[in-house]
Amino acid sequence: MGTTGLSVQGSFQLSQNITPATCRNADGKIRLTALNTVGPYSFEWSTGVQNTGMTSNVDSVSQVAAGTYSCIVTNGNGCFVT
């Protein structure tokens, strides 16, 4: 059984909706929503491993395997959370 969670550091808040991947499958999903701040928003996703192709400028990623993922979310004022 895996662990899911979100650690937020920055100037505004995020809510999360995480669907964990099932055993050895890339069928998980992560969706983030910025709260109490102004848009538009940008989302920069990463697995922490270079050259994985895991970057997206959308609020969610899908078909992800179990692992550690990070996202930098920037709001319309240029403030960000990680």
Summary of the structure (lengths in Angstrom):
residues: 82
radius of gyration: 12.8
end to end distance: 25.1
largest distance: 40.0
contacts: 187
relative contact order: 0.31
helix: 0%
strand: 40%
